[in-house]
Amino acid sequence: MITRRTALGLVGAGAAIATGTKAAMADTKAVIDDFSRPGPLASNGATWRYVADGVMGGVSRGAMASQAIDGRPALRLTGQVSLDNNGGFIQLSLDLSDTGAPVDARGFAGIALDAFGNGETYNLHLRTNDLRRPWQSYRQSFLAGPGWQTYRLAFAGFEAHQTPAPLDISRLRRIAILAIGREFAADIAIGGVRFFA
């Protein structure tokens, strides 16, 4: 049986949270996935999915694996990105709620990722209920170095891709971590995803 104290304890290692306080409730709402559940199930109840450019004729190859990286539970994306056949990506994606309903993130400044990379540049993509076509998104890049590091990507830094609609963070639906846009060997592990204020 999961008690309120146990549930709040899942927020993250080292987080000092007072049960019943506004701060504790805000922290609980901030967590997207703390990787406390066996992957690909996220702690928000949704499921991580692997997608490659084969859905549009590309030939990039990759895989998603749930494993411990440097002693920490994580979801790892590996593979080879190819630009052949107009392709060029592999990705991990996650709905922000287990029902597919939009999430209102107006109380937050952006998304923080705990990542362990191979020194390559990756993208974080956001989708909202305003987007209808699969190639539309809001994008921001980050360089994922070796060792666990936290990358804080502010909503203000996301750029609209193939959509005139501005980013509406009150209607967030999905996030994705991608190796995209150039030929390279991808290897990135994600060990935590959350909103930050």
C-alpha positions as CSV (number, residue, x, y, z in Angstrom):
1,M,0.0,0.0,0.0
2,I,1.4,3.4,-1.0
3,T,0.9,6.0,1.7
4,R,1.0,9.7,1.1
5,R,4.5,9.8,2.8
6,T,5.8,7.0,0.4
7,A,4.3,8.8,-2.7
8,L,6.0,12.0,-1.7
9,G,9.2,10.2,-1.1
10,L,9.2,9.2,-4.8
11,V,9.7,12.9,-5.8
12,G,13.5,12.5,-5.8
13,A,16.6,11.6,-3.9
14,G,17.6,14.2,-1.4
15,A,14.5,16.3,-1.7
16,A,13.3,17.5,1.7
17,I,9.6,17.7,1.5
18,A,7.2,18.5,4.3
19,T,4.0,16.4,4.0
20,G,0.9,18.6,3.5
21,T,2.7,21.8,2.5
22,K,2.2,23.8,-0.6
23,A,5.8,23.2,-1.5
24,A,5.4,19.4,-1.3
25,M,2.3,19.6,-3.6
26,A,4.1,21.8,-6.1
27,D,7.1,19.4,-6.1
28,T,4.8,16.4,-6.7
29,K,3.2,18.1,-9.6
30,A,6.6,19.0,-11.0
31,V,7.6,15.3,-11.5
32,I,7.1,13.9,-15.0
33,D,9.2,10.8,-14.5
34,D,11.6,9.9,-11.6
35,F,12.2,6.4,-13.0
36,S,11.0,4.8,-9.8
37,R,8.8,2.4,-11.9
38,P,10.2,-0.3,-14.2
39,G,10.5,1.2,-17.7
40,P,9.0,1.9,-20.0
41,L,6.3,2.8,-17.5
42,A,6.8,6.4,-16.3
43,S,5.9,7.6,-12.8
44,N,3.1,9.7,-14.2
45,G,1.4,6.5,-15.4
46,A,2.1,7.0,-19.1
47,T,4.4,4.8,-21.2
48,W,7.6,5.8,-22.9
49,R,7.7,5.0,-26.6
50,Y,10.5,4.6,-29.1
51,V,10.0,6.0,-32.6
52,A,12.4,6.2,-35.6
53,D,12.3,7.8,-39.0
54,G,11.2,4.5,-40.5
55,V,7.6,5.8,-40.0
56,M,8.3,8.1,-43.0
57,G,10.7,6.0,-45.0
58,G,14.0,6.7,-43.2
59,V,16.6,4.1,-42.3
60,S,17.9,5.3,-38.9
61,R,18.2,2.5,-36.4
62,G,18.0,2.5,-32.7
63,A,16.6,1.0,-29.5
64,M,15.2,2.0,-26.1
65,A,16.3,0.1,-23.0
66,S,15.5,0.4,-19.3
67,Q,18.7,-0.2,-17.4
68,A,20.9,1.1,-14.6
69,I,23.5,3.6,-15.8
70,D,26.3,4.4,-13.3
71,G,24.1,2.9,-10.6
72,R,21.0,4.9,-11.4
73,P,17.7,3.7,-13.0
74,A,17.3,5.2,-16.5
75,L,15.9,4.9,-19.9
76,R,18.6,4.7,-22.6
77,L,18.3,5.7,-26.3
78,T,21.0,4.2,-28.6
79,G,21.4,4.0,-32.3
80,Q,22.7,5.4,-35.5
81,V,21.0,8.4,-37.1
82,S,21.0,8.4,-40.9
83,L,19.9,11.1,-43.3
84,D,19.2,8.6,-46.1
85,N,15.7,8.4,-47.7
86,N,14.9,11.9,-46.2
87,G,15.2,10.5,-42.6
88,G,17.2,11.7,-39.7
89,F,15.9,10.9,-36.2
90,I,15.4,8.4,-33.4
91,Q,13.4,9.4,-30.3
92,L,11.9,8.6,-26.9
93,S,8.5,10.2,-26.4
94,L,6.2,10.4,-23.4
95,D,2.6,11.7,-23.0
96,L,2.5,14.1,-20.0
97,S,-0.5,12.4,-18.6
98,D,-1.7,8.8,-18.6
99,T,-5.0,9.9,-20.1
100,G,-3.5,12.0,-22.9
101,A,-5.1,15.1,-21.5
102,P,-3.1,18.4,-21.7
103,V,-1.0,19.5,-18.8
104,D,-1.0,23.1,-17.6
105,A,2.6,24.1,-16.9
106,R,2.0,27.8,-16.4
107,G,3.4,27.6,-12.8
108,F,6.8,26.5,-14.1
109,A,9.7,28.0,-16.1
110,G,10.8,25.0,-18.0
111,I,11.8,21.3,-18.0
112,A,14.8,19.8,-16.3
113,L,16.4,16.6,-17.6
114,D,18.9,14.4,-15.7
115,A,20.9,12.9,-18.6
116,F,24.1,10.9,-19.2
117,G,25.3,11.4,-22.8
118,N,28.1,10.8,-25.1
119,G,29.1,14.4,-25.8
120,E,26.6,14.8,-28.7
121,T,23.8,17.4,-29.1
122,Y,20.3,16.2,-28.6
123,N,16.8,17.8,-28.8
124,L,13.9,18.1,-26.4
125,H,10.6,18.5,-28.3
126,L,7.3,19.6,-26.9
127,R,3.9,19.1,-28.4
128,T,0.7,20.8,-27.4
129,N,-3.0,20.2,-28.3
130,D,-2.6,23.0,-30.8
131,L,-0.4,20.9,-33.1
132,R,-2.1,18.5,-35.6
133,R,0.7,17.3,-37.9
134,P,3.4,14.9,-36.6
135,W,6.3,17.0,-37.9
136,Q,5.2,20.1,-35.9
137,S,6.8,20.7,-32.5
138,Y,8.6,23.2,-30.2
139,R,12.3,22.5,-30.0
140,Q,15.4,23.2,-28.0
141,S,18.9,21.5,-28.2
142,F,21.3,20.6,-25.5
143,L,24.8,19.0,-25.4
144,A,24.7,15.9,-23.2
145,G,28.1,15.3,-21.8
146,P,29.4,12.2,-20.0
147,G,28.3,11.6,-16.4
148,W,25.0,12.5,-14.9
149,Q,24.1,16.1,-15.3
150,T,21.0,18.2,-15.0
151,Y,19.9,20.3,-18.1
152,R,17.4,23.0,-17.5
153,L,15.5,24.0,-20.6
154,A,13.4,27.1,-20.2
155,F,10.1,27.3,-22.0
156,A,11.3,30.7,-23.4
157,G,14.1,28.9,-25.3
158,F,11.9,26.6,-27.3
159,E,11.4,27.4,-31.0
160,A,8.4,26.6,-33.1
161,H,9.0,24.2,-35.9
162,Q,6.7,24.2,-38.9
163,T,3.9,25.8,-37.0
164,P,2.8,29.5,-36.7
165,A,1.2,28.8,-33.3
166,P,3.2,30.2,-30.3
167,L,4.0,27.7,-27.6
168,D,1.1,27.5,-25.1
169,I,2.4,25.8,-22.0
170,S,-1.1,25.5,-20.6
171,R,-1.8,22.9,-23.3
172,L,1.3,20.6,-23.2
173,R,0.6,17.1,-24.3
174,R,3.9,15.3,-25.0
175,I,7.7,15.5,-24.6
176,A,10.3,13.7,-26.7
177,I,14.1,13.4,-26.5
178,L,15.6,13.0,-29.9
179,A,18.8,12.3,-31.8
180,I,18.0,14.3,-34.9
181,G,19.2,16.2,-38.0
182,R,22.6,14.8,-38.7
183,E,24.4,11.4,-39.0
184,F,25.9,10.3,-35.7
185,A,25.9,7.6,-33.1
186,A,23.4,8.3,-30.4
187,D,23.7,7.2,-26.8
188,I,21.8,9.1,-24.1
189,A,20.3,7.9,-20.9
190,I,17.5,9.9,-19.1
191,G,17.2,9.4,-15.3
192,G,14.7,12.1,-14.4
193,V,12.3,14.5,-16.1
194,R,10.5,17.3,-14.2
195,F,9.2,20.8,-14.5
196,F,11.2,23.5,-12.7
197,A,9.9,26.8,-11.4
